[in-house]
Amino acid sequence: MSNQKQKIVPHLWYDKEAKEAAEFYASIFPESKITNFTTIRDTPSGDSDMVSFELWGQKFMAISAGPFFKINPSISFIVNFDPSREKDAREKINEVWDKLSEGGTVLMPLDQYPFSERYGWIQDQYGLSWQLILSNPEGEERPAIVPSLLFVGDQCGKAEEAMHFYLSFYKNAMEGHIARYPKGMEPDKEGTIMFSDFSLENQWFSAMDSAHEHPFKFNEAVSFMVYCDTQEEIDYYWEKLSAVPEAEQCGWLKDQFGVSWQIVPSKMGEMMNNATPEQLARITKAFLKMKKFNLEELQRAYKE
């Protein structure tokens, strides 16, 4: 099911491999395709490829913009293979696992676990990690692909706080499941979040705490683009989310938990996809100077 009005879109940052990675993912998952490809010239990283694509009906965006950030498992994507939706869910999970394994690293082997009869966590050859799960068909329905936030290091124990923070100001927000760590799961603290999920603007997310030693934390390599129709909406999300002044750049910000978001005018993609090379150069020049996006100025640059 393709959500035409998907308001929150995961954004992946690669050094040079955005197009190659997007094509790889689109070849693996059902109902997947590349929807747009644009190169923007003369950015601080030189020429950057921008790729829009859909995986199992979920919109994604990827950019090749230099070796500044490396994707890590703090944000992964849960893929629900639901036997009530897919008659060959079990074959499909094995097939997708095998393809993602090529050149990848297994974080948790594809196996039976107390929470699922078939589950595995893998980091693919491009560094992105996926949690494949054979869903319980009796459970509440969830989308095929759900971004998952792992709270580690100094953020460990804050998954619940983060979920409530997001639920407090996003529109159409809804809490889903919460499972807490029981006693005796050290180093994880009793009562912290083993698994939770929630929906913001009809986009499901999951959040978990992990007190184990992890050599990674949230960074800009995986961010979430929030598409806004008006300047008022851009201002609203910017004011709620931005917590790190020095991270504010070109529509990007960081929240109090270190998660990166991009607050973007809905018309931006349309403007950039339909622009002549001159228009594209003007828009790029205009937005590179901005922290928070100014919709009127961007439209002016486009129309000039």
C-alpha positions, -999 to 999 in steps of 0.1 A, spaced: 0 0 0 17 32 -11 9 61 11 8 90 -14 8 116 14 37 101 34 47 131 55 78 116 71 104 101 48 136 83 60 167 98 44 199 79 39 234 95 35 260 77 16 295 87 5 290 78 -32 267 48 -33 232 63 -30 220 52 -64 237 18 -63 222 11 -28 187 23 -38 188 0 -69 200 -29 -47 171 -24 -22 145 -19 -49 156 -52 -64 151 -71 -31 118 -59 -17 84 -64 -33 65 -33 -46 97 -13 -49 110 12 -75 133 42 -81 110 72 -85 134 100 -92 171 107 -97 186 142 -96 222 155 -94 227 188 -76 259 206 -85 284 226 -65 273 217 -30 299 217 -2 304 180 -11 307 187 -48 281 171 -70 255 152 -50 232 125 -64 197 125 -49 176 94 -53 139 90 -44 127 54 -41 100 32 -27 105 0 -8 73 -21 -3 53 10 -8 73 31 18 90 62 4 127 67 10 153 92 -1 191 88 -4 219 112 -12 256 107 -21 272 136 -4 307 126 7 322 106 36 310 128 64 286 104 81 286 67 83 253 47 86 253 26 118 228 3 135 214 30 159 187 34 133 176 3 115 145 -8 96 122 -35 108 107 -55 79 75 -73 88 68 -105 68 32 -110 78 18 -144 69 -17 -130 68 -5 -105 41 21 -126 23 12 -162 16 49 -171 12 61 -150 41 85 -176 53 102 -182 19 103 -144 14 121 -137 47 148 -162 39 152 -149 3 155 -112 15 179 -123 43 202 -141 17 203 -111 -5 211 -86 23 237 -110 36 259 -106 5 289 -87 18 269 -79 50 274 -85 87 251 -106 108 242 -88 141 217 -114 153 213 -147 132 181 -155 114 166 -179 139 138 -186 164 136 -162 194 112 -159 223 95 -130 206 93 -145 171 96 -178 154 119 -163 127 139 -131 133 173 -118 123 192 -85 124 217 -78 96 239 -49 84 241 -49 46 271 -42 24 262 -5 24 261 -3 62 223 -1 66 208 -25 91 176 -44 88 156 -64 113 136 -91 95 108 -106 114 81 -132 106 52 -113 122 25 -129 143 -5 -128 120 -28 -126 151 -10 -93 162 -21 -58 153 -12 -50 117 19 -29 111 34 -16 78 59 -38 61 88 -14 69 92 4 102 122 26 112 136 16 146 155 38 170 180 22 194 189 43 224 224 34 235 252 50 255 242 82 273 208 80 256 201 45 269 169 45 291 154 75 272 134 55 246 101 60 265 108 97 271 116 102 234 84 84 224 63 106 246 81 137 235 73 129 198 37 119 206 32 152 224 34 175 193 32 154 161 -3 154 146 -22 122 142 1 105 168 -7 72 184 11 49 209 14 12 201 30 -16 221 54 -13 250 74 -43 263 98 -36 292 129 -54 303 122 -78 332 145 -83 361 177 -103 354 184 -90 319 216 -71 329 231 -48 318 196 -38 307 177 -21 335 144 -35 346 115 -13 333 135 2 304 121 -3 269 128 -37 253 104 -28 225 79 -1 218 62 13 188 43 45 179 29 63 149 35 99 140 16 113 110 6 78 100 43 67 100 51 39 124 84 40 144 98 17 170 121 26 199 142 4 222 169 8 249 201 -12 250 226 -9 278 251 -31 261 284 -15 249 278 -2 214 304 16 193 278 38 177 251 64 184 226 85 164 241 106 137 232 124 105 236 94 82 200 83 88 176 113 93 138 118 88 124 144 64 92 160 76 73 175 46 55 208 55 29 226 34 34 260 49 60 282 66 39 281 97 43 243 98 80 245 91 84 269 121 62 247 143 83 215 138 116 234 139 108 250 172 96 217 187 125 196 175 157 217 172 179 212 203 214 216 190 220 251 175 253 241 158 235 213 139 210 236 122 219 237 85 200 236 52 168 224 69 186 199 91 184 199 128 191 176 158 166 169 186 175 165 223 181 128 218 206 133 189 182 121 162 185 142 130 154 155 112 150 176 80 121 201 80 114 205 43 88 223 23 65 198 5 70 217 -27 108 214 -25 110 180 -43 86 191 -70 106 223 -76 139 204 -78 126 176 -100 110 200 -124 137 227 -124 159 237 -153 196 235 -146 196 273 -139 166 271 -116 182 242 -97 215 261 -93 195 291 -79 175 270 -55 207 252 -43 224 285 -38 195 299 -18 190 269 5 228 264 12 226 298 30 196 288 52 194 271 85 156 268 88 140 269 53 123 300 42 96 289 18 90 323 2 127 328 -6 130 293 -21 99 300 -43 114 333 -53 147 317 -63 127 291 -83 106 317 -102 133 343 -109 
